[in-house]
Structure formats: C-alpha cells, structure tokens
Amino acid sequence: MIADTWIRAAVARLNDVERPRAEARLLLAHAMRVPSEHLFSHPEIEIPNEFVIIAEDFLRRRANGEPLSRILGYREFWSLVFAIGQEVLDPRPDTEILVEAGLDAIAGLQTPYILDLGTGSGCILLALLSERKSALGLGLDRSKGACKNALLNSQRLGLSNRAQFVCGDWAEAFSNIGNGFPGFDLVVSNPPYVGTVNGPRPDKATEQFDPPSALYAGPDGLDAYGELALQIPALLAPGGVVVIEIGEGQSAAVTKLFEQAGFIRQRELNDIGNRVRCLTFKLA
C-alpha cells in the first residue's frame, strides 16, 4: 500500500476531527518513524506491512476519541515540544496564561527562583525557564512517573542545568532546599480542580485519558487549593507571587481560601476562551 492511499482511507474514518488529513499523515508518519513532511513530499512511498499494522492501531485509537497527543506521545506548549506519559496531564493551550502571568511576576528580578507544585510534564516551569535565562526552578510532583517525565523534558530542551525535579508531597518542597534559602520568588501551580460531585467537569477525552490524580480534588474540586493556601506561605520569598490555575466558576471560592490564609489577590486573568483561568496572589 502506498502512503497516499492509506491516508485517503484514514481520512474517511476521522469524521470528528478538525484536520483529518493532517492527522492521518501524522499518525502514519509516527508509525513509520519519519517526519510527516516526508510523507507530504513523497505521497507515493510504499508502506511496509509492519508499519501498516502499527498505523491502523493508531488510527483505531484516534477514531475512538483518544487525543492525538496521547498517541504521538508529545504535545506542543509555549512553542516547545513536551513528551507526555500516562502519569501526566496533557498540557492545554489555556494553561499558557500561567506562563504569561509568571513572566510578568518575575520581570524585575535578576535571578528568580521558581517553584512549580504538581509539575506534571514540567511544561509550565520549563516554559518559564526557557524565557528567563537566569532563572532557576524546582518542580515537585507526587508521581514518580511525572517527575521522570519532567526530567526527560528538561534534558531534551537543554534546561536540566537550571531545573530540578523532586518526587514528594507539596509540604516536602522546602525540605529539599538548603538552610538559609530565602524562599521562592514565584510559585506556580496547575493543581487538580475537578469535583467528584460539584464544580468543573472535564470533557470526555480528558476524563478517559488523563490521570485521575491530576484531575480530581474532592467533592467540589477545591481540596488542593485549601492545601496550597496553607503550605505556600512558608515557601515564598518576601514579595513573592503565587500564580495558580483554576477551573470555571472557582474564582470566588479559591480567592476566599487564599485570603483566609493571609493572601491578597493581585490579578484575575482570562484564557483564550475568555474564562477566568488564572489568579495571582501575594501575602498581605
């Protein structure tokens, strides 16, 4: 079978995707371990049978609703390519607002120290480090798989000399820093915020393919925010800023939790869908 014949047949099975031909080409290229551009310029190339079998499996998964990024094993975020494994959240474009807010928060600092709580793939921390060449960062996650994933991404992006990743609870973050450390200038977090009873609900693909530990946070989705609000004060440097992602409709509740812990809300930022997605705080 030649590549263009397979791609044409695959397009007919990808009825629910926006760019079926482009995705079909990506799936075939991934199966053949060649750049998709190679298939674009050589549509007549013959596909060995073993690659047809692999490509058909990829196509079946995509037609059944599995995100393309999960099949390919990577996602672009902040114009950087991040490997994503089963134990990390698939980065979303909406989360890039945290990078923008974080860069604003550390704009005037010479050597900012950044802490990413629940780092997952490391996408937020590494995007920040890619923009601020003098910044240093620590990513913390309870999942060993996530920490390995984030470390791999830091190595691939050439940022491992400025990023460290630790597996453990959020409360353990400071125990990995030497005595006398003044604290972090910026704490960022995209915590779990889906409620098991009330609160934001994920779409079908998110619920099916993203790890539950990265999604759910108690009945109303606020459990992680309560923990963070109590733990972050001990981690902040004087004047430090907290940048945190929230789910739809959670702004007032999250603000209340942080204000009760001694914070003052600084900013409220919208995502690309014009929903409130990010809050920033400072200690009073």
PyMOL commands that set and color helices and strands:
alter all, ss='L'
color gray80, all
select helices_A, chain A and resi 3-11+20-32+36-41+49-63+68-72+93-105+123-131+144-156+170-176+204-209+212-214+223-234+251-260
alter helices_A, ss='H'
color red, helices_A
select strands_A, chain A and resi 74-77+80-83+113-117+136-141+163-167+184-189+236-245+263-270+276-283
alter strands_A, ss='S'
color yellow, strands_A
deselect
rebuild
show_as cartoon
